[in-house]
Amino acid sequence: MNLTPDNQFSSKASQLLSWGHWFTFANIGLVLLISTIYLFADSQPGTPLGWFYMLITWVSHTSFITFCAFVLTIFPLSLVFPYPRHIRGMAAGIATIGISALCLDAFVYYSLGYHINIQALPEIISLLWSTLTSSPAITTVFAGSLIIIILGLELIASNHAWRHLDRLKNLKFARYATSLLVTCFALSHSIHIWADANNYFDITKQDNVLPLSYPTTAKTLLARHDLLDIKKYQQERNLQLEGPKGRFILNTTLPNCEANNQVINFLVFKNSDQLNNFVNERSDLSALDNILQPVNRQDALFNLIYGLPAYYNSEKLREALPAWAQKNALVGLSGFTGFGFKDIKGEHSINMILVDKLEHLPSENIIAFSLADETSKELITTSKAYISNTILIKNSDSFKQLNDIIYSIVSEQLNCPALADAAMLGRNLNTDYQQEGVNYSNGVLVTFKKDRITLVNPDGSYKQMSGSEGFLLEQSLDIPFLIHSIKELQKFTRSSGS
């Protein structure tokens, strides 16, 4: 085929190539505007270098993926099918589809903390469905209007670039802009290489913020959510440093709880032998299987008393009543001073007793379990609890946590579900059948999903194991679920208005 400059086909292809560059420049501006959503979806950098890296990466990466989209779609079409009117229309349609997909991904990332991917498809579909069903008319109008606006902007940019192509060719803007983008691209990658080598987490925690960027790792994920013990990681040895903890902040006004006159008695035994001796003397107790609790006894008791993961465990919080019990003094504590909790005397709807002797114990409405063996080298353990037939907790094969048990008691036995949801982090074992949960002990993030338990250490290392059998699992991290778990863990770290 003759492609000399005088050839009509060559001339049209050359014009379309020039037009395509300007059309791409226009789309880069639109993509930069939309992609600012990603920058505000996570915590902001804490250093000037982190901010600088975020800005140059935002400019260069979004420009790069926009240009790649042009090269992979519109550019080959221009060569194979060089008819300006048709190409301009097809380009506007392709760009509308691509930018609409970017808007959808930005919405998913802002809501869930991860990008669209096959692994998290059920969660993404659930998010979109709940958004649509909550206000179908508004959602449909907004989504439809957004697509129409994007298509209109694409048609305007496409036609304007073609009609003013000769004037645009004389502008020096493209040369300077291209140089700037190439410089930002090279500089951002150079800074990232340095940050990765020097454990500079204010930069590497941004790895997966923008779409089609660096894959998320356990270290970058923990750093992004301020759960990474950076000193421990940098020193690369087993230091007894306390990881960062969350400051407990109530997001809503606590509702009143008009509890009934029934008294629930939690009997906490120091070892399983004591518990077995007690259970053997009772015929009215049924087993509650697969109780997952921290070996650290204070963390386990904090789960039970406060209905929260030990991420919020602090001396200041332990000095006060649990938030769920503050309005009506619903809980009484006896014998827990040795674990850092104050005794709370008097008659209450829920009494928690650390058992020393088997004599003079309550005989009705009992929930009994034992603390883990302190000599265990494990972080968490599974055990059984035993409940009276009058206690409204359904047994199941899934893992249950101590905060789930107190959450269920307040929701069902005291008939105060709104109070449980406002002040605790757990699930109602009678109505919530999701086989997943999150906890935190000794600085380690603990998540479980069905039988798989994941432990993520403060230095970003992790291991996964079968909860029922105990063997290690050689599987990749379920990053979307891990992000969901961290967000659930940090539910009370900031007020609803922040």
Wavefront OBJ file of the C-alpha trace (Angstrom):
o trace
v 0.000 0.000 0.000
v 1.279 3.435 -0.913
v 1.542 5.651 2.183
v 3.408 8.605 0.752
v 2.507 12.044 2.072
v 0.462 12.713 -1.055
v -1.650 9.617 -0.546
v -5.198 10.471 0.646
v -5.283 7.516 3.063
v -1.987 8.574 4.629
v -3.160 12.169 4.957
v -6.347 11.196 6.764
v -4.486 8.783 9.039
v -1.965 11.492 9.891
v -4.721 13.994 10.667
v -6.584 11.482 12.784
v -3.389 10.648 14.676
v -2.836 14.327 15.440
v -6.499 14.731 16.382
v -6.252 11.659 18.623
v -3.440 13.195 20.647
v -5.472 16.316 21.374
v -8.575 14.276 22.127
v -6.484 12.263 24.574
v -5.190 15.458 26.220
v -8.796 16.534 26.812
v -9.602 13.158 28.361
v -6.535 13.328 30.581
v -7.968 16.509 32.106
v -11.343 14.837 32.707
v -9.748 11.686 34.153
v -7.574 13.780 36.486
v -10.692 15.528 37.779
v -12.581 12.283 38.423
v -9.577 10.490 39.944
v -9.321 13.058 42.752
v -11.952 10.866 44.443
v -9.260 8.256 45.046
v -7.007 10.785 46.762
v -9.641 11.591 49.397
v -10.804 8.000 49.942
v -7.933 7.128 52.323
v -5.941 8.900 55.014
v -3.731 11.648 53.662
v 0.085 11.481 53.621
v 1.815 12.687 56.754
v 4.987 14.105 55.219
v 5.822 16.668 52.481
v 7.511 13.922 50.462
v 4.383 11.785 50.746
v 2.246 14.653 49.425
v 4.687 15.332 46.595
v 4.703 11.675 45.598
v 0.900 11.513 45.729
v 0.533 14.514 43.406
v 3.086 13.471 40.791
v 1.803 9.894 40.811
v -1.766 11.118 40.413
v -0.772 13.257 37.408
v 1.510 10.734 35.720
v -0.358 7.490 36.389
v -3.795 8.725 35.350
v -2.284 10.309 32.229
v -0.463 7.082 31.413
v -3.531 4.827 31.637
v -5.561 7.349 29.598
v -2.911 7.397 26.871
v -2.700 3.586 26.936
v -6.460 3.392 26.468
v -6.106 5.620 23.365
v -3.258 3.500 21.959
v -5.166 0.234 22.475
v -8.530 1.391 21.084
v -8.815 4.587 19.080
v -5.349 4.543 17.499
v -5.702 1.158 15.715
v -9.224 2.086 14.621
v -7.835 5.270 13.037
v -5.386 3.220 10.969
v -7.819 0.498 9.929
v -10.872 2.694 9.469
v -9.665 6.271 8.701
v -13.002 8.016 8.274
v -12.986 11.120 10.523
v -16.709 11.451 11.153
v -17.141 7.812 12.152
v -13.921 7.672 14.174
v -14.867 10.807 16.134
v -18.218 9.282 17.071
v -16.738 5.903 17.979
v -13.988 7.575 20.005
v -16.559 9.557 21.985
v -18.495 6.338 22.681
v -15.405 4.368 23.712
v -14.201 7.197 25.957
v -17.657 7.459 27.564
v -17.614 3.750 28.388
v -14.087 3.968 29.808
v -14.706 7.052 31.946
v -18.059 5.684 33.168
v -16.196 2.556 34.269
v -13.675 4.797 36.058
v -16.523 6.573 37.882
v -17.938 3.217 38.947
v -14.536 2.031 40.160
v -14.039 5.289 42.080
v -17.410 4.827 43.774
v -16.567 1.224 44.717
v -13.133 2.222 46.024
v -14.533 5.121 48.052
v -17.219 2.869 49.570
v -15.341 -0.414 50.035
v -11.638 0.508 49.922
v -10.688 -1.626 46.918
v -11.034 -1.525 43.145
v -13.393 -3.573 40.999
v -12.151 -7.147 40.781
v -13.568 -10.620 40.267
v -12.580 -11.787 43.762
v -14.811 -9.175 45.406
v -17.666 -9.364 42.894
v -20.325 -10.449 45.463
v -19.510 -7.490 47.747
v -19.508 -5.067 44.809
v -22.845 -6.332 43.503
v -24.269 -6.057 47.018
v -23.054 -2.445 47.276
v -24.540 -1.483 43.902
v -27.810 -3.253 44.637
v -28.205 -1.600 48.042
v -27.421 1.801 46.508
v -30.017 1.253 43.791
v -32.760 -0.095 46.057
v -32.297 2.565 48.754
v -33.347 5.323 46.330
v -33.966 3.862 42.866
v -35.291 7.018 41.232
v -32.468 9.282 42.402
v -29.775 6.691 41.636
v -31.120 6.024 38.130
v -31.434 9.719 37.299
v -27.981 10.497 38.674
v -26.254 7.615 36.857
v -28.096 8.347 33.598
v -27.340 12.066 33.816
v -23.679 11.375 34.519
v -23.338 9.169 31.434
v -25.121 11.742 29.253
v -22.867 14.543 30.564
v -19.736 12.466 29.918
v -20.918 11.615 26.389
v -21.700 15.280 25.728
v -18.247 16.363 26.905
v -16.617 13.676 24.758
v -18.512 14.769 21.642
v -17.619 18.415 22.287
v -13.933 17.569 22.815
v -13.882 15.319 19.753
v -15.485 17.824 17.383
v -13.611 20.836 18.774
v -10.233 19.105 18.384
v -11.023 18.182 14.754
v -12.374 21.575 13.705
v -9.496 23.510 15.273
v -6.764 20.991 14.506
v -4.594 23.394 12.487
v -4.615 25.968 15.276
v -3.945 23.347 17.951
v -0.926 22.039 16.010
v 0.748 25.440 16.405
v 0.416 25.453 20.179
v 3.514 24.651 22.218
v 1.381 23.405 25.079
v 1.531 19.771 24.009
v 5.324 19.713 23.993
v 5.616 21.160 27.500
v 2.764 19.037 28.873
v 4.269 15.856 27.462
v 7.648 16.665 29.001
v 5.993 17.336 32.354
v 4.071 14.057 32.293
v 7.135 12.018 31.325
v 9.164 13.699 34.090
v 6.449 13.028 36.685
v 6.189 9.404 35.560
v 9.935 8.786 35.838
v 10.213 10.684 39.120
v 7.285 8.880 40.770
v 8.741 5.461 39.964
v 12.202 6.499 41.134
v 10.798 7.755 44.450
v 8.797 4.569 44.878
v 11.874 2.386 44.341
v 13.721 4.390 47.006
v 10.740 4.269 49.404
v 10.312 0.518 48.960
v 14.007 -0.064 49.684
v 13.961 2.179 52.762
v 10.582 1.157 54.234
v 9.174 4.658 53.743
v 5.547 3.766 54.347
v 4.102 7.225 53.822
v 4.781 6.513 50.129
v 4.399 2.749 49.787
v 1.035 2.774 51.579
v -0.287 4.608 48.501
v 0.556 1.678 46.216
v -2.975 0.599 45.394
v -4.834 3.904 45.644
v -5.086 4.552 41.900
v -6.531 1.906 39.552
v -4.142 -0.438 37.706
v -1.249 0.527 39.993
v 0.934 -1.479 42.381
v -0.786 -4.523 43.933
v -1.797 -4.295 47.579
v 0.314 -6.174 50.135
v -0.276 -6.782 53.830
v 2.356 -4.167 54.724
v 0.934 -1.406 52.537
v -2.585 -2.187 53.709
v -1.674 -1.984 57.404
v 0.317 1.194 56.801
v -2.607 2.809 55.006
v -4.874 2.152 58.003
v -2.233 3.086 60.624
v -1.990 -0.489 61.912
v 1.638 -1.058 60.957
v 4.220 -0.952 63.736
v 6.846 0.809 61.633
v 9.525 0.737 64.348
v 9.135 -2.993 64.714
v 9.329 -3.521 60.983
v 12.394 -1.311 60.542
v 14.308 -2.902 63.399
v 13.482 -6.366 62.029
v 13.460 -8.174 65.327
v 10.868 -9.237 67.833
v 10.369 -6.171 70.014
v 7.750 -6.007 72.700
v 6.280 -2.805 71.382
v 2.616 -2.062 71.752
v 1.076 -1.440 68.371
v -1.110 1.577 67.694
v -4.510 1.436 69.349
v -7.801 3.013 68.442
v -9.385 5.759 70.513
v -12.992 4.786 71.182
v -15.446 7.400 69.895
v -19.205 6.829 69.922
v -20.730 7.679 66.564
v -24.314 8.133 67.758
v -26.282 9.002 70.859
v -26.869 5.865 72.873
v -30.507 4.747 72.907
v -32.225 3.856 76.155
v -32.618 0.202 77.022
v -35.648 -0.798 79.077
v -34.276 -4.190 80.050
v -36.610 -6.808 81.488
v -36.241 -8.138 85.003
v -34.468 -11.319 83.926
v -30.845 -11.512 85.160
v -28.153 -13.097 82.974
v -25.122 -14.578 84.719
v -21.770 -14.929 82.961
v -19.529 -17.359 84.838
v -15.900 -17.002 83.780
v -13.675 -19.887 84.881
v -9.902 -19.612 85.056
v -9.303 -22.996 83.451
v -11.157 -25.689 81.559
v -10.945 -28.210 84.420
v -12.983 -25.921 86.657
v -15.494 -25.415 83.872
v -15.841 -29.157 83.205
v -16.384 -29.891 86.891
v -19.131 -27.290 86.989
v -20.806 -28.527 83.798
v -20.748 -32.152 84.919
v -22.959 -31.244 87.842
v -25.540 -29.555 85.635
v -28.021 -31.167 83.256
v -29.673 -27.998 81.977
v -26.681 -26.627 80.066
v -26.107 -27.015 76.328
v -22.833 -26.476 74.495
v -22.041 -23.456 72.366
v -19.307 -24.635 70.013
v -16.369 -22.921 68.307
v -15.782 -19.982 70.632
v -12.791 -18.111 69.188
v -11.011 -16.087 71.867
v -7.589 -14.486 72.416
v -5.149 -16.358 74.631
v -4.324 -12.991 76.217
v -6.799 -13.025 79.085
v -7.223 -9.292 79.419
v -7.988 -9.038 75.696
v -10.532 -11.876 75.969
v -12.241 -10.256 78.958
v -12.271 -6.907 77.174
v -14.067 -8.612 74.262
v -16.681 -9.953 76.665
v -17.193 -6.957 78.964
v -17.041 -4.132 76.435
v -18.262 -6.013 73.367
v -15.268 -4.680 71.429
v -12.013 -6.017 69.944
v -8.930 -5.328 72.069
v -7.900 -2.758 69.439
v -9.735 -0.333 71.759
v -8.358 -1.781 74.999
v -6.819 0.971 77.117
v -6.475 1.760 80.784
v -8.597 4.892 80.345
v -11.467 2.944 78.791
v -11.275 0.213 81.434
v -11.770 2.840 84.137
v -15.256 3.583 82.789
v -18.350 1.459 82.441
v -18.804 -0.202 79.061
v -20.569 2.238 76.754
v -23.547 -0.093 76.321
v -24.081 -0.190 80.113
v -23.549 3.475 80.974
v -27.122 4.792 80.802
v -28.848 2.089 82.814
v -25.918 0.470 84.675
v -26.759 -2.819 83.009
v -23.643 -4.764 83.995
v -22.048 -5.876 87.237
v -18.462 -7.170 87.522
v -17.002 -9.310 90.285
v -13.446 -10.611 90.641
v -11.818 -9.037 87.575
v -9.565 -6.498 89.333
v -6.550 -8.732 88.800
v -7.001 -8.257 85.048
v -7.271 -4.465 85.198
v -11.077 -4.143 85.401
v -12.934 -2.504 88.254
v -15.563 -4.395 90.225
v -19.095 -3.056 89.805
v -21.363 -4.022 92.678
v -25.158 -4.134 92.888
v -28.071 -5.778 91.083
v -27.817 -5.628 87.322
v -29.375 -7.166 84.242
v -26.067 -8.844 83.387
v -23.685 -10.101 86.061
v -20.180 -11.244 85.136
v -18.382 -13.273 87.770
v -14.813 -14.581 87.765
v -15.207 -17.943 89.503
v -12.850 -18.884 92.343
v -14.928 -21.618 93.968
v -17.828 -23.713 92.735
v -19.939 -22.914 95.787
v -22.654 -20.254 95.938
v -22.832 -19.713 92.190
v -26.008 -18.582 90.394
v -28.153 -21.476 89.216
v -30.293 -19.864 86.502
v -29.733 -18.074 83.171
v -26.089 -19.068 82.971
v -23.430 -18.589 80.311
v -20.225 -20.346 81.394
v -16.849 -20.518 79.711
v -13.178 -20.688 80.671
v -10.268 -18.430 79.846
v -7.475 -19.801 77.674
v -4.381 -21.459 79.063
v -1.844 -18.687 79.707
v 1.068 -20.990 78.842
v -0.189 -21.485 75.284
v 2.124 -20.175 72.565
v -0.804 -19.489 70.268
v -2.418 -16.083 69.810
v -6.000 -17.357 69.693
v -7.739 -20.554 70.657
v -11.113 -22.235 70.233
v -13.207 -23.607 73.075
v -16.784 -24.256 74.155
v -19.187 -22.229 76.228
v -22.213 -23.642 78.015
v -25.573 -21.913 78.249
v -28.835 -22.468 80.069
v -31.846 -23.511 78.036
v -33.371 -20.105 78.752
v -30.568 -18.226 76.959
v -31.469 -17.099 73.440
v -28.315 -17.960 71.477
v -28.423 -20.431 68.595
v -25.559 -22.843 68.203
v -23.894 -23.275 64.806
v -20.706 -24.613 63.244
v -19.312 -21.140 62.552
v -16.827 -19.354 64.799
v -18.217 -17.143 67.532
v -16.387 -14.487 69.506
v -16.966 -13.293 73.051
v -18.034 -9.889 71.773
v -20.597 -11.694 69.570
v -22.018 -13.406 72.672
v -22.496 -10.221 74.704
v -23.810 -8.468 71.570
v -26.397 -11.239 71.137
v -27.426 -11.159 74.800
v -28.024 -7.403 74.779
v -29.874 -7.637 71.459
v -32.047 -10.672 72.209
v -32.215 -11.320 75.948
v -32.458 -7.656 76.929
v -34.302 -6.758 73.712
v -31.989 -3.792 73.001
v -30.600 -4.346 69.460
v -30.177 -0.613 68.788
v -28.012 -0.241 71.902
v -25.831 -3.198 70.914
v -25.300 -1.820 67.433
v -24.482 1.674 68.703
v -21.907 0.679 71.334
v -20.483 -2.729 70.431
v -18.719 -4.414 67.556
v -20.155 -7.867 67.113
v -22.998 -9.759 65.487
v -26.284 -11.196 66.639
v -25.726 -14.943 66.506
v -29.475 -15.536 66.153
v -29.994 -13.439 63.033
v -26.586 -12.786 61.450
v -25.380 -15.905 59.692
v -22.249 -14.426 58.134
v -19.341 -16.691 58.965
v -16.788 -13.943 59.297
v -15.376 -11.591 61.906
v -12.433 -9.490 63.044
v -10.458 -9.142 66.270
v -7.154 -7.752 67.503
v -4.782 -9.047 70.162
v -1.153 -8.293 71.079
v -0.926 -5.970 68.071
v -2.000 -8.715 65.644
v -4.988 -8.317 63.341
v -7.168 -11.439 63.452
v -9.792 -12.139 60.798
v -11.799 -15.230 60.006
v -13.981 -16.155 57.073
v -15.670 -19.546 57.281
v -12.861 -21.930 58.322
v -9.943 -19.722 57.271
v -8.264 -17.648 59.974
v -5.791 -14.938 58.957
v -3.277 -13.420 61.374
v -1.508 -10.250 60.196
v 1.419 -9.208 62.385
v 2.430 -5.611 63.166
v 5.389 -5.910 60.777
v 3.104 -6.846 57.861
v 3.942 -10.576 57.830
v 0.998 -12.933 57.998
v -0.126 -16.525 58.141
v -3.374 -18.268 57.310
v -4.637 -21.470 58.819
v -7.620 -23.758 59.052
v -9.566 -22.900 62.173
v -10.958 -26.402 62.664
v -7.821 -28.407 61.842
v -5.050 -25.915 62.682
v -2.830 -26.557 59.645
v -1.318 -23.657 57.682
v -2.913 -22.631 54.383
v -0.753 -21.692 51.417
v -3.120 -19.154 49.901
v -2.831 -15.556 48.812
v -4.377 -12.874 50.980
v -8.007 -12.004 50.369
v -7.259 -8.282 50.152
v -10.869 -7.060 49.687
v -11.987 -8.995 52.760
v -8.969 -7.763 54.725
v -9.826 -4.157 53.873
v -13.442 -4.752 54.861
v -12.297 -6.241 58.168
v -10.007 -3.307 58.961
v -12.796 -0.831 58.269
v -15.076 -2.845 60.535
v -12.387 -2.911 63.238
v -12.000 0.872 63.057
v -15.729 1.587 63.233
v -15.378 3.592 66.454
v -12.063 5.342 65.801
v -13.595 8.485 64.326
v -16.819 10.370 64.727
v -19.516 10.130 62.078
v -18.945 13.725 61.028
v -15.239 13.304 60.316
l 1 2 3 4 5 6 7 8 9 10 11 12 13 14 15 16 17 18 19 20 21 22 23 24 25 26 27 28 29 30 31 32 33 34 35 36 37 38 39 40 41 42 43 44 45 46 47 48 49 50 51 52 53 54 55 56 57 58 59 60 61 62 63 64 65 66 67 68 69 70 71 72 73 74 75 76 77 78 79 80 81 82 83 84 85 86 87 88 89 90 91 92 93 94 95 96 97 98 99 100 101 102 103 104 105 106 107 108 109 110 111 112 113 114 115 116 117 118 119 120 121 122 123 124 125 126 127 128 129 130 131 132 133 134 135 136 137 138 139 140 141 142 143 144 145 146 147 148 149 150 151 152 153 154 155 156 157 158 159 160 161 162 163 164 165 166 167 168 169 170 171 172 173 174 175 176 177 178 179 180 181 182 183 184 185 186 187 188 189 190 191 192 193 194 195 196 197 198 199 200 201 202 203 204 205 206 207 208 209 210 211 212 213 214 215 216 217 218 219 220 221 222 223 224 225 226 227 228 229 230 231 232 233 234 235 236 237 238 239 240 241 242 243 244 245 246 247 248 249 250 251 252 253 254 255 256 257 258 259 260 261 262 263 264 265 266 267 268 269 270 271 272 273 274 275 276 277 278 279 280 281 282 283 284 285 286 287 288 289 290 291 292 293 294 295 296 297 298 299 300 301 302 303 304 305 306 307 308 309 310 311 312 313 314 315 316 317 318 319 320 321 322 323 324 325 326 327 328 329 330 331 332 333 334 335 336 337 338 339 340 341 342 343 344 345 346 347 348 349 350 351 352 353 354 355 356 357 358 359 360 361 362 363 364 365 366 367 368 369 370 371 372 373 374 375 376 377 378 379 380 381 382 383 384 385 386 387 388 389 390 391 392 393 394 395 396 397 398 399 400 401 402 403 404 405 406 407 408 409 410 411 412 413 414 415 416 417 418 419 420 421 422 423 424 425 426 427 428 429 430 431 432 433 434 435 436 437 438 439 440 441 442 443 444 445 446 447 448 449 450 451 452 453 454 455 456 457 458 459 460 461 462 463 464 465 466 467 468 469 470 471 472 473 474 475 476 477 478 479 480 481 482 483 484 485 486 487 488 489 490 491 492 493 494 495 496 497 498
